Amino acid sequence: MDKKWLFLFLILKTSFCFGQQNDNYVQFSGVVLSSDSIQPMGFCHIYIEGQNRGTISDINGFFSFVASKGDLIIFDMVGYKKKEFLIPDSLDKKTYSIIQLLTQDTIYLDETVITPLPNRNLFDYYFVKTEVPDDALEIARKNLEREALKERAMKMGPDGREASKIALQNQAKKYYYAGQMPPMNIFSPIAWAKFFQAWKNGDFKKE
């Protein structure tokens, strides 16, 4: 066979196989809902069985990823029973959408035995010494106190805007004094005036 015809045959065969392989793919999307309340199930793990490939549903329960015809899709979420869905291998479209319902799973815990304390004095001791944790409202109130906000602001570093501004100012100062010595505050009369004024006010004696 002529080399030219052989090369053309290989190109056509590769294109045909590649086209068949692409025809096997499908954009698989849908919504995951709770079967009892029809509420969206966010952050549900959706993956293809036997493959390390899949996605997670968003806060509205929506998901979308590329799968192949005939893939077995697993829906897995904590507190709910696993669900399986087989993508039909006879699809003639590139997209496929479903609405998947999840049913709550019943988990049986081990038996717990509650025993009383040996005496009343021990109960009084634990009752007085036990620290009751703050509720969400009290925690939010403490986090929004002026002193707490001020303390966190002092420990917080500059954000992106402030950091870029400081870097640009330092770079501009470096270019401004290129080829000469930058001024030092030891020769600045304004700095000496501020120093003497702070000395008179006793700022250096304050803790």
C-alpha positions in Angstrom: 0.0 0.0 0.0 1.2 3.5 -0.9 2.6 5.5 2.1 0.2 8.3 1.3 -2.8 6.1 1.4 -1.6 4.4 4.6 -1.1 7.7 6.3 -4.6 8.8 5.2 -6.1 5.5 6.5 -4.5 5.9 9.9 -5.8 9.5 10.2 -9.4 8.4 9.3 -9.2 5.4 11.8 -7.9 7.7 14.6 -10.6 10.2 13.9 -13.3 7.6 13.9 -12.1 6.0 17.2 -11.8 9.5 18.8 -15.3 10.3 17.7 -16.6 7.1 19.1 -14.8 7.8 22.4 -16.3 11.3 22.6 -19.7 10.0 21.8 -19.5 7.9 25.0 -19.2 11.0 27.2 -22.2 12.8 28.7 -22.7 15.9 30.9 -24.4 14.4 33.9 -26.3 17.0 36.1 -29.1 17.2 38.5 -30.4 18.2 42.0 -30.2 16.2 45.2 -33.2 16.6 47.5 -34.4 15.1 50.8 -37.2 12.6 50.3 -39.2 13.7 53.3 -38.9 17.5 53.1 -37.9 18.1 49.5 -35.1 20.4 50.7 -31.9 20.7 48.7 -29.1 18.6 50.0 -25.9 20.6 49.9 -22.4 19.1 50.0 -23.5 15.6 49.0 -20.6 13.4 47.6 -21.4 12.2 44.0 -18.8 10.0 42.4 -18.4 7.2 39.8 -18.0 3.7 41.3 -14.6 2.3 40.8 -13.1 5.7 39.7 -11.6 8.5 41.7 -13.7 11.1 39.9 -16.9 13.0 40.8 -18.1 16.2 42.4 -20.0 17.7 45.4 -23.4 19.3 45.3 -23.5 23.0 46.0 -25.6 24.6 48.8 -28.7 24.4 46.5 -28.1 20.7 45.9 -27.1 21.2 42.3 -24.3 19.2 40.7 -22.8 18.7 37.2 -19.8 16.7 35.9 -18.7 14.7 32.9 -19.4 11.0 33.0 -19.6 8.1 30.6 -22.6 6.1 29.4 -23.1 3.0 31.6 -21.3 4.5 34.6 -22.7 3.7 38.0 -23.1 6.9 40.0 -23.0 6.8 43.9 -24.8 9.5 46.0 -23.3 9.5 49.5 -24.1 11.8 52.4 -23.7 11.5 56.2 -27.0 10.6 57.8 -28.6 9.4 54.6 -28.7 6.1 52.8 -26.5 5.7 49.8 -28.2 5.8 46.4 -27.0 4.3 43.1 -27.9 5.5 39.6 -26.9 3.8 36.4 -26.5 6.2 33.4 -28.2 4.5 30.4 -25.8 3.3 27.8 -28.4 3.9 25.0 -28.4 7.7 25.3 -28.4 9.7 22.0 -27.8 13.0 23.7 -24.8 14.7 25.3 -26.6 15.8 28.4 -28.6 13.9 31.1 -30.3 15.4 34.1 -32.0 13.8 37.1 -33.6 14.6 40.5 -32.2 12.3 43.1 -34.0 11.9 46.5 -32.1 10.7 49.6 -33.7 9.0 52.5 -32.6 9.5 56.1 -30.6 6.6 57.6 -31.3 5.3 61.1 -28.1 4.8 63.1 -28.3 2.6 66.3 -25.9 3.6 69.0 -24.5 1.3 71.7 -26.3 1.1 75.0 -25.4 3.8 77.6 -25.8 3.2 81.3 -26.2 6.2 83.6 -25.2 5.6 87.2 -25.8 8.0 90.2 -22.9 9.6 92.1 -21.9 7.9 95.4 -23.1 10.7 97.7 -24.8 14.1 97.6 -21.7 16.1 98.6 -20.0 14.9 95.4 -23.0 16.0 93.4 -22.9 19.5 95.0 -19.2 19.8 94.2 -19.5 19.0 90.5 -22.6 21.1 90.2 -20.8 24.2 91.6 -17.5 23.6 89.7 -19.0 22.7 86.3 -18.5 25.5 83.8 -21.6 26.1 81.7 -20.5 26.9 78.1 -21.8 30.2 76.6 -24.5 30.0 74.1 -24.2 31.4 70.5 -25.6 34.8 71.5 -23.2 35.3 74.4 -20.2 34.2 72.2 -21.2 36.7 69.5 -21.6 39.5 72.1 -18.1 38.8 73.5 -16.6 38.7 70.0 -18.2 42.1 69.1 -17.0 43.9 72.3 -15.0 47.1 71.6 -11.9 46.0 73.5 -11.9 42.5 71.8 -12.2 44.0 68.4 -9.5 46.5 69.2 -7.2 43.7 70.4 -7.8 41.6 67.3 -7.2 44.7 65.1 -3.8 45.3 66.7 -2.7 41.7 66.1 -4.1 41.6 62.5 -1.6 42.2 59.7 -2.3 44.5 56.8 -4.7 43.3 54.1 -3.8 43.2 50.4 -4.6 46.8 49.7 -2.6 48.1 52.7 0.4 45.8 52.0 0.5 46.9 48.3 0.3 50.5 49.3 3.2 50.2 51.8 5.3 48.3 49.2 4.7 51.1 46.6 5.5 53.8 49.1 8.8 52.1 50.1 9.7 51.6 46.4 8.9 55.2 45.6 11.0 56.3 48.5 13.9 54.1 47.4 13.7 55.6 43.9 13.5 59.2 45.2 16.7 58.9 47.2 18.6 56.8 44.5 22.2 57.8 44.4 22.2 59.7 47.7 21.9 59.1 51.4 18.3 59.1 52.7 17.6 61.6 55.5 17.8 60.4 59.1 15.6 61.6 61.9 18.6 62.3 64.1 19.2 65.4 62.0 15.5 66.4 61.8 14.6 69.4 64.0 10.9 68.3 63.9 11.8 64.9 65.3 14.0 66.5 68.1 11.1 68.9 69.0 8.7 65.9 69.3 11.2 64.1 71.4 11.6 67.0 73.9 7.9 67.5 74.1 7.3 63.8 74.9 10.1 64.0 77.5 8.4 67.0 79.2 5.0 65.2 79.1 6.6 62.2 80.8 5.6 59.8 78.1 8.8 57.7 78.7 7.8 57.2 82.3 4.5 55.7 81.5 4.2 51.9 81.4 
